[in-house]
Amino acid sequence: MDVLPVKDVRGMDGYEAVVLGTALYVGRWHGQMRDFLRRRRSELMDKPVALFVLGPVKDPHDDVEWENA
């Protein structure tokens, strides 16, 4: 397993699966991730892919909302 920023990925040969994570900025995925997905689309189509996306939370957070999450 390797952990790399998407800007440092040179290829996906030798990997069985890919896990991608990004943050939301103004309701959109980070620009580097969107660029990566466009450039690497064909490679990603041939592998299992898992995604996680993190967005902002309210401050202070709502305890009821967190309990029901």
Residue frames as a rotation matrix with the C-alpha (Angstrom) as fourth column:
MET 1
0.585 0.811 0.000 0.00
0.811 -0.585 0.000 0.00
0.000 0.000 -1.000 0.00
ASP 2
-0.674 -0.722 0.155 1.22
0.725 -0.687 -0.048 3.48
0.141 0.080 0.987 -0.88
VAL 3
0.457 0.749 -0.480 -0.25
0.771 -0.603 -0.205 6.80
-0.443 -0.276 -0.853 0.20
LEU 4
-0.660 -0.695 0.285 0.39
0.731 -0.507 0.456 9.61
-0.172 0.509 0.843 -2.27
PRO 5
-0.175 0.564 -0.807 -1.01
-0.201 -0.823 -0.532 13.01
-0.964 0.069 0.258 -3.14
VAL 6
0.642 0.496 0.585 -2.78
0.409 0.424 -0.808 12.66
-0.649 0.758 0.069 -6.49
LYS 7
0.837 -0.358 -0.413 -0.28
-0.535 -0.690 -0.487 15.06
-0.111 0.629 -0.770 -8.06
ASP 8
-0.143 -0.970 0.196 2.48
-0.906 0.208 0.368 12.51
-0.398 -0.125 -0.909 -7.38
VAL 9
0.313 0.313 0.897 0.76
-0.012 0.945 -0.326 9.46
-0.950 0.092 0.299 -8.92
ARG 10
-0.431 -0.578 -0.693 2.64
-0.737 -0.217 0.640 8.37
-0.520 0.787 -0.333 -12.05
GLY 11
-0.383 0.359 -0.851 0.60
-0.607 0.596 0.525 5.27
0.696 0.718 -0.010 -12.82
MET 12
0.192 0.556 0.808 -1.44
-0.959 0.280 0.036 2.50
-0.206 -0.783 0.587 -11.28
ASP 13
0.329 -0.186 -0.926 0.23
-0.406 0.857 -0.317 -0.58
0.853 0.480 0.207 -12.72
GLY 14
-0.604 -0.608 -0.516 0.80
0.110 0.577 -0.809 -3.13
0.789 -0.545 -0.282 -9.99
TYR 15
-0.847 0.406 0.344 -2.10
-0.477 -0.292 -0.829 -1.97
-0.236 -0.866 0.441 -7.84
GLU 16
-0.808 0.588 0.028 -5.19
0.575 0.778 0.255 -4.13
0.128 0.222 -0.966 -7.45
ALA 17
0.344 0.936 -0.069 -7.45
0.911 -0.316 0.264 -1.38
0.225 -0.154 -0.962 -6.10
VAL 18
-0.649 -0.481 0.589 -7.47
0.375 -0.876 -0.303 2.36
0.662 0.025 0.749 -5.46
VAL 19
0.227 0.660 -0.716 -8.77
0.968 -0.234 0.091 4.37
-0.108 -0.714 -0.692 -2.50
LEU 20
-0.502 -0.320 0.804 -9.24
0.515 -0.857 -0.020 8.08
0.695 0.404 0.595 -3.15
GLY 21
0.139 0.537 -0.832 -10.04
0.959 -0.283 -0.023 10.77
-0.248 -0.795 -0.554 -0.60
THR 22
-0.579 -0.276 0.767 -10.73
0.521 -0.849 0.088 14.45
0.627 0.450 0.636 -1.01
ALA 23
-0.627 0.384 -0.678 -12.26
0.479 -0.497 -0.724 17.44
-0.615 -0.778 0.128 0.69
LEU 24
0.256 0.758 0.600 -15.21
0.957 -0.288 -0.045 19.50
0.139 0.586 -0.799 -0.41
TYR 25
-0.751 -0.405 -0.522 -14.52
0.444 -0.894 0.055 23.14
-0.489 -0.190 0.851 -1.23
VAL 26
-0.587 0.629 -0.509 -17.60
-0.653 -0.740 -0.161 25.28
-0.478 0.238 0.845 -1.81
GLY 27
0.365 0.862 0.352 -19.59
-0.538 0.503 -0.677 22.11
-0.760 0.058 0.647 -2.49
ARG 28
0.811 -0.147 -0.566 -17.16
-0.484 0.375 -0.791 20.70
0.328 0.915 0.233 -5.06
TRP 29
0.784 -0.619 -0.041 -14.37
0.591 0.724 0.357 18.15
-0.191 -0.304 0.933 -4.93
HIS 30
0.293 -0.791 -0.537 -10.88
-0.061 -0.576 0.815 19.59
-0.954 -0.206 -0.217 -4.67
GLY 31
0.674 0.010 -0.739 -9.56
-0.687 -0.358 -0.632 20.66
-0.271 0.934 -0.234 -8.09
GLN 32
-0.417 -0.895 -0.157 -6.54
-0.903 0.389 0.181 18.33
-0.102 0.217 -0.971 -7.99
MET 33
-0.534 0.295 0.792 -8.86
-0.035 0.929 -0.370 15.37
-0.845 -0.225 -0.485 -7.45
ARG 34
0.608 0.786 -0.116 -11.15
-0.121 -0.053 -0.991 16.39
-0.785 0.616 0.063 -10.32
ASP 35
0.340 -0.581 -0.739 -8.10
-0.939 -0.249 -0.236 16.72
-0.047 0.775 -0.630 -12.60
PHE 36
-0.669 -0.613 0.421 -6.78
-0.630 0.767 0.117 13.34
-0.395 -0.187 -0.900 -11.46
LEU 37
-0.095 0.727 0.680 -10.10
0.089 0.687 -0.722 11.64
-0.991 -0.008 -0.130 -12.20
ARG 38
0.772 0.349 -0.531 -10.19
-0.445 -0.300 -0.844 13.14
-0.454 0.888 -0.077 -15.70
ARG 39
0.048 -0.873 -0.486 -6.59
-0.997 -0.009 -0.083 12.13
0.068 0.488 -0.870 -16.48
ARG 40
-0.830 -0.504 0.237 -6.78
-0.546 0.822 -0.165 8.63
-0.112 -0.266 -0.957 -14.98
ARG 41
0.079 0.992 0.096 -10.33
-0.929 0.108 -0.354 7.69
-0.361 -0.061 0.930 -15.90
SER 42
0.454 0.119 -0.883 -9.41
-0.659 0.711 -0.243 4.78
0.599 0.693 0.401 -18.18
GLU 43
-0.603 -0.726 -0.330 -7.02
-0.254 0.567 -0.784 3.29
0.756 -0.389 -0.527 -15.60
LEU 44
-0.764 0.347 0.544 -9.61
-0.596 -0.054 -0.801 3.60
-0.248 -0.936 0.248 -12.84
MET 45
0.204 0.903 -0.378 -12.28
-0.975 0.223 0.005 1.86
0.089 0.367 0.926 -14.92
ASP 46
0.198 -0.221 -0.955 -10.27
-0.329 0.903 -0.277 -1.38
0.923 0.369 0.106 -14.69
LYS 47
-0.761 -0.537 -0.365 -9.86
0.193 0.349 -0.917 -1.42
0.620 -0.768 -0.162 -10.89
PRO 48
0.301 0.780 -0.549 -12.05
0.875 0.002 0.483 -1.47
0.378 -0.626 -0.682 -7.79
VAL 49
-0.599 -0.429 0.676 -12.22
0.188 -0.896 -0.403 2.11
0.778 -0.115 0.618 -6.47
ALA 50
0.175 0.602 -0.779 -13.30
0.979 -0.020 0.204 3.34
0.107 -0.798 -0.593 -3.04
LEU 51
-0.287 -0.195 0.938 -13.95
0.273 -0.955 -0.115 7.02
0.918 0.224 0.327 -2.37
PHE 52
0.099 0.406 -0.908 -14.22
0.986 -0.162 0.035 9.08
-0.133 -0.899 -0.417 0.76
VAL 53
-0.256 -0.042 0.966 -15.16
0.418 -0.906 0.071 12.75
0.872 0.422 0.249 0.77
LEU 54
-0.286 0.085 -0.954 -15.03
0.941 -0.162 -0.297 15.06
-0.180 -0.983 -0.034 3.75
GLY 55
0.023 0.368 0.930 -16.97
0.486 -0.817 0.311 18.27
0.874 0.445 -0.197 4.04
PRO 56
-0.734 -0.289 0.615 -17.25
-0.287 -0.689 -0.666 21.06
0.616 -0.665 0.423 6.54
VAL 57
-0.225 0.667 -0.710 -19.19
0.863 0.475 0.173 20.59
0.453 -0.574 -0.682 9.75
LYS 58
0.561 0.508 0.653 -21.13
0.128 -0.833 0.538 23.16
0.818 -0.218 -0.533 11.70
ASP 59
-0.535 -0.695 -0.480 -19.31
0.676 -0.011 -0.737 24.90
0.507 -0.718 0.476 14.50
PRO 60
-0.583 -0.311 0.751 -20.54
-0.695 0.670 -0.262 24.38
-0.421 -0.674 -0.606 17.10
HIS 61
-0.835 0.255 -0.488 -21.81
-0.180 0.710 0.681 20.99
0.520 0.656 -0.547 15.94
ASP 62
0.032 0.954 0.299 -25.35
-0.942 -0.071 0.327 19.85
0.333 -0.293 0.896 16.59
ASP 63
-0.681 -0.369 0.633 -25.27
-0.639 0.722 -0.266 16.89
-0.359 -0.586 -0.727 19.02
VAL 64
0.227 0.851 0.474 -28.59
-0.295 0.524 -0.799 15.49
-0.928 0.041 0.370 17.73
GLU 65
0.717 -0.018 -0.696 -27.34
-0.697 -0.011 -0.717 15.62
0.005 1.000 -0.021 14.15
TRP 66
-0.330 -0.929 -0.171 -24.18
-0.890 0.366 -0.271 13.71
0.314 0.063 -0.947 15.11
GLU 67
-0.488 0.205 0.849 -26.17
-0.500 0.731 -0.464 11.08
-0.716 -0.650 -0.254 17.02
ASN 68
0.526 0.807 0.270 -28.32
-0.154 0.402 -0.902 10.41
-0.837 0.433 0.336 13.96
ALA 69
0.232 -0.510 -0.829 -25.43
-0.958 -0.267 -0.104 10.35
-0.169 0.818 -0.550 11.49
